[in-house]
Amino acid sequence: MQRENLQYDVIERLKTTDNPRILRDEIIELTVCKSRRAYQGRLRRIVAIVEIDGKDEKVVFLSNHFEWSAWTVAELYRSRWDIEVFFKEIKQTLQLADFLGHNANAVRWQMWIGLLVHLILRYLAHLSSWAHSFTRLFTVMRAVLWCYFYMDDLLNSYETAKPLGRICGSPEQAYFPEIIGVHCLP
C-alpha cells in the first residue's frame, strides 16, 4: 500500500483496459533521496477498486513485479491481507502466543492442533444455525470441553428465546440455558 505523502515521478502509463476495476497502472520512480536509497529502481503503482468488508474502496498498491497483470497484483495483496486477518484470529481465539513446549517439534504440534481445532469449529458453525461470532463459539466450546453433550442441542439452543428469560446462576449456566442431554464428566 502507498503512503499518503509518497513523492514520485510517473515514468510510463500502462494500459488498464483488461479490467474496469483497475483505474491506473503506472511505472514510477521515487523522487526523495532517502526513499530512492531504500527502493532503488522503478516501482509499479496500481490504483484499483477493491472490495473491503463488503464495500468498494479505491486502494493504491506499490509493487516491484512488472510481469503480472495489474488485477493479479491487486488480488494478491487482498489475499495477503485475508491471510494476515486469519492468523490474527487464530492467535486471539486459540491463544497460540504461549506454548507448552518450546522446541521446534512441540511448537509445530501445537500449531497443527490449533489449526485443526479452528477448522473443526468453523465447520460446526457452518453446519449449525450459529449466528454469533467465532470467538463466542470458541468460548462456548472451551467452557464445555469436559462435558458430554449433543453438539446440535448446544449450538441450536445457545441464547435462543426461552420463556424463562435470562438465567442467573453459575457461569456454566450462562453457556447452557436448559440444554437437554448435558452430562459433565466426573
Secondary structure, 3 states (H helix, E strand, C coil): CCCCCCCEEEEEECCCCCCCCEEEEEEEEECCHHHHHHCCCCEEEEEEEEEECCEEEEEEEEECCCCCCHHHHHHHHHHHHHHHHHHHHHHHHCCCCCCCCCCHHHHHHHHHHHHHHHHHHHHHHHHCCCCCCHHHHHHHHHHCCCEECCHHHHHHHCCCCCCCCCCCCCHHHHHCCCCCCCEECC
